[in-house]
Amino acid sequence: MAKNLEISYLLDFYSEMLTQKQREVIEYYYNDDLSLSEIAMNEGITRQGVRDSIKRAESQLLEMEERLGLCKRFREMQEGLDRIIEAAQDILQYNQESFCAPRLDEKAGLILETAQRLNQ
């Protein structure tokens, strides 16, 4: 995963664990796509101060993910739900083409509906 996307994703999970100033600066940089100079001007600090704050926040986010693994687990669950949805759709299609068992349609439909709801 590209670093910008990874940090942005980690922010979704762990931003509340950063200080207010770190959260603002790193969100400006990764989510609002502001340059170090623009952030420095907006925050009234030096460009180097912005860079240092971003680097500290990145390190904290990566460390939290290493310890807690919430992003990794979330992505794995999303991928699993995608596979469940695809399998349920295949079962429904196969049943319609071959067996036409209403109970199989009902159960596969329930699996599909549940997985889609969880995947939103």
HELIX and SHEET records of a PDB file:
HELIX    1   1 LYS A    3  TYR A   14  1                                  12    
HELIX    2   2 SER A   15  MET A   17  5                                   3    
HELIX    3   3 GLN A   20  TYR A   30  1                                  11    
HELIX    4   4 LEU A   36  GLU A   43  1                                   8    
HELIX    5   5 ARG A   47  LEU A   68  1                                  22    
HELIX    6   6 LEU A   70  TYR A   94  1                                  25    
HELIX    7   7 ASN A   95  PHE A   99  3                                   5    
HELIX    8   8 PRO A  102  LEU A  118  1                                  17    
END                                                                             
